[in-house]
């Protein structure tokens, strides 16, 4: 269930990015800054912890975005059974790759902040994205989750 939720959230981020380009109101930089501030507050990071955590976090996001980009390419309608099967199998591989990236970076996070704060950061990220998408649906696309 959590895997599905994460997949849905990440796919919504892709859709949100595309929609933002159309409307020119969404700022990825503001969104990222708001996300990091929210995680910092919710996890209770000190400035020193934030300085150690967020470079790793951004590194993880960059790797995830590369996988999501490839997943987005799979949404192009396959033309036959064989290409549909390949698309399904590749999507499964990519979802496993996403989980592997998360696991790798969660272990890296544990080396720079406490397990409790890593846990809180994971929960905070999920909450932020849910709030951001809820606000997006209400026309609040300014790049923050309130």
N, C-alpha and C positions, 0 to 999 in steps of 0.2 A: 504494500500500500504506500509506504514511504517512497519507494522507488518510483511509483507511478506519480505521486505528488511532485517529486523533484523533477521528473520528466515534464510534467504539465507546466510547472513553474518556469522551467528553462525554455520550453517551447513558447510560452507566453512572452518571455523576454525577447525572443526572436521576433515575434509578431509585434510586440510593443516597439521594438527598434524600427521595424519597417513602417509602422503607422506614424511613428514620430518623425521620420524623414518627410512624410507627406505633409504633416501639419506644421513643421518647423517650430514647434513649441517645446518639444522635448529636448533636454540637454543631457547627453550621456554623462558629461562631467559633473553636472549638478546631481544627477541621479546617483552616481558613484559616491560623491561626497556625502550625500544624505544617507545612503546605505551604510557607509563606513561610520558616520556619526551615530547612527542608530545602533549598530553593532557595538560600538565603543561604549555607549551609554548602557545598553542592556546587559552586556557581558561584564561591565565594570572594569574595563581596561584602564590601566594607568597610561600616561603618555609613553613611557618606556615600553610597555607591552604592545601598545598600538604600533610603535615604531618597528617592533620585531614581527608582529602578526601580519600587518597589512601588505607588506611586500610579498610575503608568501601567499596571502589570500589573492592578491592581484595576479600573481603567477599562475595560481590554480584557475582563476577565471579565464585567463588567456588560453590555457590549454583546453578548458571546457568549451570556450567559444569556437575553437577550431573544430572540435567534434560536432558541436551543434551546427556549424556551417555545413559539414558533410551530411549530417542528418537532414538538413533542409533540402539538400540536393536530392535526397531520396523521395521527397514529396512530389517530385515530377512524376506524373502517372506512367507506370511501366506499360509497355505496349503488348506484352504477352505473358503467358504463364511462367516461362523460364525467368524473364527479367523481374517479374513480381516476386518469385521465390528468392532470387538473389537479393532484391531490395529488403525483403523481410529478414533474411539471414544477416545481411550487412547491418541493418538497424539493430538487431540483437547484439551483434559484436560491438557496435558503437555504444550501446547502453551499458554493456559490461565495461567498456573502456572508461566511460564516465564514472562508473562506480569505483573503478580502480584508481582514477585520478583523485576522487574524493578521499578514498582510503589512504592513499599516499600522503596527501596534504593534511589530512586530519592527524596522521602520525607526526608530520613535521610541526604542526601547530602545537601538539603536546610537548614538544621539546622547547617551546618558547613561552608558553603560558600554561596555567594549570588546566587540568582536565575539566574542572567545573566551568571555567571560563570558555574553554573550547566548546563544551556542550551548550552553554548559554549563547555563544556566537552562532552556532548552527540554528538554534531555535530562533534567534533574533533575525537571521537572514530570511528564514521562512516567513516569519511574521511581517517583515518589511515588504517582501514581495507580495504577500496577500493583500496588505493594506494599499500598496502602490497600485495593484491591479483593480482593487475596489474603487480607489480614487480615479483611476483612468476611466473606468466605466461611467463615472459620474461627471466626467469632463474635467477632472482635476489633473491635467497632464503637465505639471510644472516640474516634475523630477524629484518629488519628495513624497514620503509616506508619513502622514500625520496621525 
